[in-house]
Amino acid sequence: MTNLFLTQSGGPLGPIASLLGWILNVIYEFLSMFGIENAALCIILFTFLVKSSMFPLTIKQQKFTKISSKMNPELMKIQEKYKGKRDEVSMRKQQLETQAVYQKYGANPTSGCLPMLITLPILFALYQVIYRIPAYIGDIRSLYEQIALGLQSIPNFGAVFADSFNATGLSADSSVNTIIDVLAKFNTGNWADLANQFPTLSDLITTNSDKIIHINSLIGGLNIADTPVSKMWPGLIVPILAVVTQWYSTKQMTAANGMDKNAPGAASMKAMNNFMPLFSGFICLTLPIGIGIYWVAGAVFQILQQFAINKHFEKVNIDELVEKSVEKAKKKKKHVDYEKSLEELAKKQTKSIGDKAGAYTTTTKNSIKNKANSNVSNNNNNTKEDTVSTKSNTNYKAGSIAEKANLLKGMNSSGKGDK
């Protein structure tokens, strides 16, 4: 057995668990007024009550699912249109076109996830409360507390728990809450063993444990603290019911939603729908029957709830639902013209291409002009050199006055001979 050192659930779920625990305690005290002291019945009523409080979120999620069934074909066309395109412009266009479809139907991409994000913490806290009933129901806790106080009076009771019940870390200095955490995991057979291990507390243990067993009892001799494997029959009925009810509930929701098998995420959703019933059966097989009662009660309530929702939406026109959704979305936020955004994006893209083409044309023209100027300059230089060369290569008669004049001119042009 595992020793838990917190009687009530702590951490982020602590406040939610405390509120749910208070509700469970109110239900138990209300039934006690009529002489009904049964934890299993409290769990069933408690599950129905909590799930009923989340009914508005369920309706909201169902509305989104109905609208999604109509807009999914358009979303799939957009995905097919931009399949394999990973450039920035294409991805931006795909995003704008997708947002335009959601706005057209007044839907929000996060609408389907929001109810789940809200309900998950509640469900986890609900599980903690059911798993630790003595921590939240005062009358049940008092029965465990009397046994815990009696054990504290025996100095070596911790060693007996370690040897006989595999619960380590207990001693006379252990708090009452710590001892209750261990006792809360006891099944029917453990109480008889505990009375035998402590003869001086036998009457105290037997009196209070009989009341605890009565409170935790189910039909057929089952006990919510027992596991199905500890009493195979009729214990296996609980995990079997969990699998069947979860499977039918999932099938009912899938048929109502009418999801296209080619829709995005359809394959993964189908795999999850097949896995969850089996997972719930495994959970109910390995944990106390009280957790299994919670799973079965939740699935049964889900079936009844889905039946009522399906009947409601059979009378609702999907076009009217979309129209109301669009009007509601317009009131919440400013309407965005995504078609205009797409036009602006196309203009920017065209302008960008035009600027690049213009820059290329200008560069090409300048390159041709510079090349032409360079050729002209080279031709001029060559002409001058040819002229000088021609002049310098002119032959004069030796000793003539023309020859001497030419020599003097050459000396002057080179800067030599001037005085």
C-alpha positions as CSV (number, residue, x, y, z in Angstrom):
1,M,0.0,0.0,0.0
2,T,1.1,3.6,-0.7
3,N,1.2,6.1,2.2
4,L,-0.2,9.4,1.2
5,F,0.7,12.4,3.4
6,L,-2.0,14.7,2.4
7,T,-5.6,13.8,3.3
8,Q,-7.1,16.4,1.0
9,S,-6.0,17.0,-2.5
10,G,-3.4,19.9,-2.8
11,G,-1.7,21.8,-5.5
12,P,-3.6,23.7,-8.3
13,L,-6.6,21.4,-8.0
14,G,-6.9,21.9,-4.2
15,P,-9.5,24.7,-4.3
16,I,-11.6,22.9,-6.9
17,A,-11.4,19.7,-4.9
18,S,-12.4,21.5,-1.7
19,L,-15.5,22.9,-3.4
20,L,-16.5,19.6,-4.9
21,G,-15.8,17.9,-1.6
22,W,-18.1,20.3,0.2
23,I,-20.9,19.4,-2.4
24,L,-20.3,15.7,-1.8
25,N,-20.6,16.2,2.0
26,V,-23.8,18.1,1.6
27,I,-25.3,15.3,-0.5
28,Y,-24.3,12.7,2.1
29,E,-25.7,14.7,5.0
30,F,-29.0,15.3,3.0
31,L,-29.4,11.5,2.4
32,S,-28.5,10.8,6.0
33,M,-31.6,12.8,7.1
34,F,-33.6,10.0,5.4
35,G,-31.5,7.2,6.9
36,I,-29.6,6.6,3.7
37,E,-25.9,6.3,4.4
38,N,-24.3,5.0,1.2
39,A,-21.1,6.4,-0.4
40,A,-21.8,4.7,-3.8
41,L,-25.1,6.4,-4.1
42,C,-23.5,9.7,-3.1
43,I,-20.9,9.2,-5.9
44,I,-23.6,8.6,-8.5
45,L,-25.7,11.7,-7.5
46,F,-22.5,13.8,-7.1
47,T,-21.4,12.8,-10.6
48,F,-24.8,13.7,-12.1
49,L,-24.9,17.0,-10.3
50,V,-21.4,18.1,-11.4
51,K,-21.8,17.0,-15.0
52,S,-25.2,18.9,-15.1
53,S,-23.4,22.1,-14.0
54,M,-21.2,21.7,-17.1
55,F,-24.1,21.2,-19.4
56,P,-23.9,24.8,-20.9
57,L,-20.3,24.1,-21.9
58,T,-21.4,20.8,-23.5
59,I,-24.1,22.6,-25.5
60,K,-21.6,25.2,-26.7
61,Q,-19.2,22.5,-27.8
62,Q,-22.0,20.7,-29.7
63,K,-23.0,23.9,-31.5
64,F,-19.4,24.3,-32.7
65,T,-19.3,20.7,-33.8
66,K,-22.5,21.2,-35.9
67,I,-21.2,24.4,-37.5
68,S,-17.8,22.6,-38.2
69,S,-19.6,19.9,-40.1
70,K,-20.8,22.5,-42.6
71,M,-17.6,24.5,-42.9
72,N,-15.1,21.6,-42.9
73,P,-15.5,21.0,-46.7
74,E,-14.4,24.6,-47.4
75,L,-11.5,24.3,-45.0
76,M,-10.4,21.1,-46.7
77,K,-10.5,22.9,-50.1
78,I,-8.2,25.6,-48.8
79,Q,-5.8,23.0,-47.4
80,E,-5.8,21.2,-50.8
81,K,-5.3,24.5,-52.6
82,Y,-2.1,25.3,-50.7
83,K,-0.8,21.8,-50.3
84,G,3.0,21.6,-50.5
85,K,3.3,25.5,-50.6
86,R,5.6,26.7,-47.8
87,D,6.6,30.2,-49.1
88,E,5.6,33.1,-46.9
89,V,3.0,34.6,-49.3
90,S,1.2,31.3,-49.8
91,M,1.1,30.6,-46.1
92,R,-0.2,34.1,-45.4
93,K,-2.9,33.6,-48.0
94,Q,-3.9,30.3,-46.6
95,Q,-4.2,31.8,-43.1
96,L,-6.4,34.7,-44.4
97,E,-8.7,32.4,-46.4
98,T,-9.1,30.1,-43.4
99,Q,-9.9,33.0,-41.0
100,A,-12.4,34.2,-43.6
101,V,-14.2,30.9,-43.5
102,Y,-14.4,30.9,-39.7
103,Q,-15.7,34.5,-39.8
104,K,-18.3,33.5,-42.5
105,Y,-19.8,30.9,-40.1
106,G,-19.3,33.0,-36.9
107,A,-17.0,30.3,-35.5
108,N,-13.9,30.5,-33.4
109,P,-11.1,28.0,-33.8
110,T,-10.7,27.7,-30.1
111,S,-14.4,27.2,-29.4
112,G,-14.1,23.4,-29.6
113,C,-11.1,23.3,-27.1
114,L,-12.3,25.8,-24.6
115,P,-15.0,23.7,-22.9
116,M,-12.5,20.8,-22.7
117,L,-9.9,23.1,-21.0
118,I,-12.4,24.2,-18.5
119,T,-13.9,20.7,-17.7
120,L,-10.6,18.8,-17.5
121,P,-9.5,20.4,-14.2
122,I,-13.0,19.8,-12.7
123,L,-12.9,16.1,-13.8
124,F,-9.4,15.6,-12.3
125,A,-10.4,17.3,-9.0
126,L,-13.6,15.2,-9.0
127,Y,-11.5,12.0,-9.3
128,Q,-9.4,13.2,-6.3
129,V,-12.4,13.8,-4.2
130,I,-13.9,10.3,-4.9
131,Y,-10.5,8.7,-4.3
132,R,-10.3,10.4,-0.8
133,I,-13.8,10.3,0.4
134,P,-13.0,10.3,4.2
135,A,-11.1,13.6,3.7
136,Y,-14.3,15.4,2.5
137,I,-17.3,13.7,4.2
138,G,-17.2,14.6,7.9
139,D,-19.3,11.7,9.2
140,I,-17.2,9.1,7.4
141,R,-14.0,10.7,8.5
142,S,-15.1,10.5,12.2
143,L,-15.3,6.7,11.9
144,Y,-11.7,6.5,10.5
145,E,-10.5,9.1,13.1
146,Q,-11.6,6.9,16.1
147,I,-9.6,4.0,14.8
148,A,-6.6,6.3,14.0
149,L,-6.6,7.7,17.6
150,G,-6.7,4.2,19.0
151,L,-3.7,3.2,16.9
152,Q,-1.7,6.2,18.0
153,S,-1.9,4.9,21.6
154,I,0.2,1.8,20.6
155,P,3.9,2.7,20.2
156,N,4.8,-0.1,17.7
157,F,1.7,0.0,15.5
158,G,3.9,1.4,12.6
159,A,6.0,-1.7,12.5
160,V,2.9,-3.9,12.4
161,F,1.6,-1.8,9.4
162,A,4.9,-2.2,7.6
163,D,5.0,-5.9,8.0
164,S,1.3,-6.8,7.5
165,F,0.0,-4.1,5.3
166,N,3.1,-2.8,3.5
167,A,2.5,0.7,4.7
168,T,5.8,2.3,5.7
169,G,6.6,5.6,7.5
170,L,3.9,5.3,10.3
171,S,4.6,5.7,14.0
172,A,3.0,7.0,17.1
173,D,4.1,10.5,16.0
174,S,2.2,10.3,12.7
175,S,-0.7,12.7,12.4
176,V,-4.3,11.5,12.3
177,N,-4.6,12.6,8.7
178,T,-1.6,10.4,7.7
179,I,-3.1,7.3,9.4
180,I,-6.5,8.0,7.8
181,D,-4.9,8.2,4.4
182,V,-3.6,4.6,4.9
183,L,-6.9,3.3,6.4
184,A,-9.0,4.8,3.6
185,K,-7.3,2.3,1.2
186,F,-8.3,-0.7,3.3
187,N,-10.6,-3.3,1.6
188,T,-13.1,-5.5,3.4
189,G,-10.5,-8.2,4.3
190,N,-8.0,-5.7,5.7
191,W,-10.3,-4.6,8.5
192,A,-10.5,-8.2,9.9
193,D,-6.7,-8.5,9.7
194,L,-6.3,-5.2,11.5
195,A,-8.6,-6.3,14.4
196,N,-6.5,-9.5,14.7
197,Q,-3.2,-7.6,14.8
198,F,-4.4,-5.3,17.6
199,P,-6.5,-7.4,20.1
200,T,-6.7,-4.5,22.5
201,L,-8.4,-2.4,19.9
202,S,-10.5,-5.2,18.4
203,D,-13.9,-3.9,19.6
204,L,-13.1,-0.3,18.5
205,I,-11.9,-1.5,15.1
206,T,-14.8,-3.9,14.5
207,T,-17.5,-1.4,15.5
208,N,-16.3,1.4,13.3
209,S,-15.1,-0.8,10.4
210,D,-18.5,-2.4,10.2
211,K,-20.1,1.0,9.8
212,I,-17.5,1.9,7.2
213,I,-18.1,-1.3,5.2
214,H,-21.9,-0.7,5.4
215,I,-21.4,2.8,4.0
216,N,-19.1,1.6,1.2
217,S,-21.2,-1.4,0.3
218,L,-22.8,-2.1,-3.0
219,I,-25.3,-4.8,-4.2
220,G,-23.8,-8.3,-4.5
221,G,-21.4,-7.8,-1.6
222,L,-19.2,-5.4,-3.4
223,N,-17.4,-2.5,-1.6
224,I,-16.2,0.7,-3.2
225,A,-12.9,0.4,-1.5
226,D,-12.3,-3.1,-3.0
227,T,-10.7,-3.6,-6.4
228,P,-12.5,-5.8,-9.0
229,V,-9.6,-8.2,-9.1
230,S,-9.9,-8.8,-5.3
231,K,-13.4,-10.2,-5.9
232,M,-13.6,-11.3,-9.6
233,W,-17.3,-11.9,-9.4
234,P,-19.3,-9.7,-9.4
235,G,-16.4,-7.3,-9.3
236,L,-15.7,-7.6,-13.0
237,I,-19.2,-6.2,-13.7
238,V,-17.9,-2.7,-13.0
239,P,-15.1,-2.5,-15.6
240,I,-17.3,-4.3,-18.2
241,L,-20.0,-1.7,-17.7
242,A,-17.4,1.0,-18.0
243,V,-16.2,-0.3,-21.4
244,V,-19.7,-0.8,-22.7
245,T,-21.2,2.5,-21.6
246,Q,-18.1,4.5,-22.7
247,W,-18.1,2.8,-26.1
248,Y,-21.8,3.5,-26.6
249,S,-21.4,7.1,-25.5
250,T,-18.6,7.6,-27.9
251,K,-20.5,6.0,-30.8
252,Q,-23.5,8.2,-30.0
253,M,-21.5,11.4,-30.1
254,T,-19.7,10.4,-33.4
255,A,-23.0,9.6,-35.1
256,A,-24.5,12.9,-33.9
257,N,-21.5,15.0,-35.1
258,G,-21.4,13.3,-38.5
259,M,-17.6,13.8,-38.9
260,D,-16.3,13.3,-42.5
261,K,-13.8,10.5,-42.5
262,N,-11.6,12.7,-44.8
263,A,-11.8,15.6,-42.5
264,P,-8.5,16.8,-40.8
265,G,-7.9,14.8,-37.7
266,A,-10.6,12.2,-38.4
267,A,-8.2,9.3,-38.3
268,S,-6.7,10.3,-35.0
269,M,-10.2,10.9,-33.5
270,K,-11.3,7.5,-34.6
271,A,-8.3,5.9,-32.9
272,M,-9.0,7.8,-29.8
273,N,-12.6,6.8,-29.7
274,N,-11.6,3.1,-30.0
275,F,-8.9,3.5,-27.3
276,M,-10.8,5.4,-24.6
277,P,-13.4,2.7,-23.7
278,L,-10.6,0.1,-23.3
279,F,-8.6,2.6,-21.2
280,S,-11.6,3.3,-18.9
281,G,-12.0,-0.5,-18.4
282,F,-8.4,-0.8,-17.5
283,I,-8.7,2.1,-15.0
284,C,-11.7,0.5,-13.4
285,L,-10.0,-2.9,-13.2
286,T,-6.9,-1.7,-11.4
287,L,-8.4,1.0,-9.1
288,P,-11.0,0.8,-6.3
289,I,-14.6,0.1,-7.4
290,G,-15.6,3.6,-6.3
291,I,-13.6,5.1,-9.2
292,G,-15.3,2.6,-11.5
293,I,-18.7,3.7,-10.2
294,Y,-17.7,7.3,-11.1
295,W,-16.7,6.2,-14.7
296,V,-19.9,4.3,-15.3
297,A,-22.2,7.0,-13.8
298,G,-20.4,9.6,-15.9
299,A,-20.9,7.6,-19.1
300,V,-24.5,6.9,-18.4
301,F,-25.2,10.5,-17.7
302,Q,-23.3,11.4,-21.0
303,I,-25.6,9.0,-22.9
304,L,-28.7,10.6,-21.5
305,Q,-27.4,14.1,-22.0
306,Q,-26.4,13.3,-25.6
307,F,-29.8,11.9,-26.4
308,A,-31.4,15.1,-25.2
309,I,-28.9,17.2,-27.2
310,N,-29.5,15.2,-30.3
311,K,-33.3,15.7,-30.0
312,H,-32.8,19.4,-29.5
313,F,-30.5,19.8,-32.6
314,E,-32.9,17.8,-34.8
315,K,-35.3,20.7,-34.5
316,V,-32.6,23.3,-35.2
317,N,-32.0,24.5,-38.7
318,I,-28.2,24.6,-39.3
319,D,-28.4,27.8,-41.5
320,E,-30.3,29.6,-38.7
321,L,-27.7,28.3,-36.2
322,V,-24.9,29.7,-38.4
323,E,-26.7,33.1,-38.8
324,K,-27.1,33.4,-35.0
325,S,-23.5,32.5,-34.6
326,V,-22.4,35.2,-37.1
327,E,-24.5,37.9,-35.4
328,K,-23.1,36.9,-32.0
329,A,-19.5,37.0,-33.3
330,K,-20.1,40.5,-34.8
331,K,-21.2,41.8,-31.4
332,K,-18.2,40.4,-29.6
333,K,-15.5,41.7,-31.9
334,K,-14.9,43.9,-34.9
335,H,-15.7,42.4,-38.3
336,V,-12.6,42.0,-40.4
337,D,-12.7,42.1,-44.2
338,Y,-10.4,39.2,-45.1
339,E,-11.1,39.6,-48.9
340,K,-9.8,43.1,-48.8
341,S,-6.7,41.8,-46.9
342,L,-6.1,39.2,-49.6
343,E,-6.4,42.0,-52.3
344,E,-3.9,44.1,-50.4
345,L,-1.6,41.2,-50.1
346,A,-1.9,40.5,-53.8
347,K,-1.1,44.2,-54.6
348,K,1.9,44.1,-52.4
349,Q,3.1,41.0,-54.1
350,T,2.6,42.5,-57.6
351,K,4.3,45.8,-56.5
352,S,7.2,43.8,-55.1
353,I,7.6,41.9,-58.4
354,G,7.4,45.2,-60.4
355,D,10.0,46.9,-58.2
356,K,12.4,44.0,-58.7
357,A,11.8,44.0,-62.5
358,G,12.3,47.8,-62.6
359,A,15.5,47.6,-60.6
360,Y,16.8,44.9,-62.9
361,T,15.9,47.0,-66.0
362,T,17.6,50.1,-64.7
363,T,20.7,48.1,-63.7
364,T,20.9,46.5,-67.2
365,K,20.5,49.9,-68.9
366,N,23.3,51.5,-66.8
367,S,25.5,48.5,-67.4
368,I,25.1,48.9,-71.2
369,K,25.6,52.7,-71.0
370,N,28.8,52.4,-69.0
371,K,30.1,49.7,-71.3
372,A,29.4,52.0,-74.3
373,N,31.1,55.0,-72.7
374,S,34.0,52.8,-71.8
375,N,34.3,51.7,-75.5
376,V,34.1,55.3,-76.7
377,S,36.8,56.4,-74.2
378,N,39.1,53.6,-75.3
379,N,38.6,54.4,-78.9
380,N,39.5,58.1,-78.3
381,N,42.6,57.1,-76.4
382,N,43.6,54.8,-79.1
383,T,43.1,57.6,-81.7
384,K,45.2,60.0,-79.8
385,E,48.0,57.4,-79.4
386,D,47.8,56.6,-83.0
387,T,48.1,60.3,-83.9
388,V,51.1,60.8,-81.6
389,S,52.6,57.7,-82.9
390,T,52.0,58.8,-86.5
391,K,53.5,62.1,-85.8
392,S,56.4,60.7,-83.9
393,N,57.1,58.3,-86.7
394,T,57.3,61.0,-89.4
395,N,60.7,60.9,-91.2
396,Y,62.7,64.0,-91.8
397,K,65.8,64.5,-93.9
398,A,69.0,64.2,-91.8
399,G,70.6,67.5,-91.0
400,S,67.7,69.5,-92.3
401,I,66.1,72.4,-90.5
402,A,62.8,70.4,-90.1
403,E,64.6,67.6,-88.3
404,K,66.2,70.0,-85.9
405,A,62.9,71.8,-85.3
406,N,61.2,68.5,-84.5
407,L,63.9,67.5,-82.0
408,L,63.5,70.8,-80.2
409,K,59.7,70.3,-80.0
410,G,60.1,66.9,-78.5
411,M,62.4,68.2,-75.8
412,N,60.0,71.0,-74.9
413,S,57.0,68.6,-74.6
414,S,58.9,66.3,-72.3
415,G,59.9,69.2,-70.0
416,K,63.6,68.9,-70.8
417,G,65.8,71.4,-72.3
418,D,64.0,74.5,-71.1
419,K,66.1,77.0,-69.4
